């Protein structure tokens, strides 16, 4: 096998962590069609091929619209259990051992009127079965949706924060902030993040994806962000890049998503190598893999080709996923030891240490 092929095999098989992935954006096209059929929801597409074409985005607003439409296909606890369980199966296939999964609770409970007990029971059931069947550990990030068709920002933010706090001992680790950055700047959400942090949740808002570095500064200063979802446009402000590196504030980078939504025209033009060189810590993630026709492994390969990082550097980025997670310190240490051991073994098997 050529060396490049062996490196790719290594990157496919190496253990991983995923910190930025949306459950609703991870539903397979086949499952989406089956859910729409069994719940009698009319979708604009009838086949997997048509669904893939439907997922060809014009811009972020188009993506948000599809994300919301996909969510209308979920009705019963069994539906939620199915998507959480299938998510675990897909993680296992890609050798992901642990995932912090974003779920937009207010869209289901508040906008679509699904009772909390229904969707959360399903999610927890799917999570538990995925752990037993695949050994994949999952935690939840409940994100406040910045702007929705109902316009009721305060009620949605109250709803999400209250539930995230109530269930923080049942696998919810952080409060997130998602949806259209242009329609909901971070400063509007300060009080909910203050409350969540004061009561023990972590802070992991999206910022610096469709909006510029100013949104990242505000997320840090007003929302107490411990990690930034995306944050790639921090590269436009050298002072911010230096701050992230000095303070070791991690970004959750999703290269294929950024290209798919037109944040950057191609992977070759993605700022990831420059952020790496500047010492900004980050993990690599998939965001909404089937909606972007990608996988976590595709995002990891992209670091090697076309982004030209060495595979030793990629190992450190994969371990960042463990170190930057919201697991307890001892859990992180143990997972990092296991990952390092498996990395050594795989390198040996594939002759990558020569
Ligand atoms: Zn995201």
Boltz pocket constraint, residues with backbone or C-beta under 6 A from the ligand:
constraints:
  - pocket:
      binder: B
      contacts: [[A, 20], [A, 21], [A, 22], [A, 178], [A, 206], [A, 229], [A, 287]]
      max_distance: 6.0
